[in-house]
């Protein structure tokens, strides 16, 4: 509340003291806190403080993002070694029934060393990773014919570095028919012309190693020898909410054999294999010790990752927006230079 002083008949305001530096007898000098309370509403002060904090955070992130075009390197290259899980290591997890649990780690599988505080999201929703102030990641999307026609020049201009294109897949019904992605050839050609690095993936529903090899051969036949900058990934997924999917109840042993067969086949053809997986599949459905030489493309939709093992690509959103692509699109960040 603002303090008002009595005025004389002339209308002139009189000071509360004759000497403003010396309080009158019997009156206490008001402290600066008094005047702050008098002039500032507490809610306004809270808003001012929050604005100041947000300004500082924005400046810090902005300083990092200004390096985007100046420095662009990856954390890993093709031959770089990473720390491996040991025989006695345990993976800390949370189970809804049991609470905190720990399961044995897969010995010899590369470990994740990324720091959550190094992830920065820009105003477009693109995730970046910084190490000692240097940009150490690449921005990517993954698409299929569900995304329709794509303006790849606009995608590149928006700041996207790479694209993972669906080659095709296998139906999850009993027949398990193979199919190709209707936009593959067009996306492959025009994404490369726009200057993006390109990788690919095959949606698998294999239930035997022989079927996984068949999928790999089908993928290779669709590529027709076209080179890829990024991996060709084995994307096997459980089908939820549909009873009778052909992949129901597949054992970890058989699924691991499927992934191994697919990856070996495409590696022999000169492509870099990768395994697309979420946490549940990785921890409980794959024997990663049999796939330790295969890069992981990790799917987890969150602001920060949560995975014990190392991954070279992280799919962090299924609801991204990118210039040149209509509707929502999957967003990815890559930590490895595959060239």
QUIBEL-V145530 format. One line per field, one symbol per residue. ss: DSSP state (h for helix, s for strand, l for the rest). A space follows every 10 residues. Layout:
ss=???
This chain:
ss=llllllslll llslllllll llllllllll lhhhhhhhhl lhhhhhhhhh hhhhhhhhhh hhhhhlllll lllllsllll lllsllllls ssssslllss ssssllllls sllllhhhss slllllssss sllssllsss ssslhhhlll lhhhhhhlll lsssssssss lllllllsss lllhhhhhhh hhhlllssss ssssllllhh hhhhhhhhhh hhhlllllll lsssssllll llllllllll lhhhhhhhhh hhhhhhhhll llssssslhh hhhhhllhhh llllsssssl llllllllsl llssssssss llllllllss sssslslll
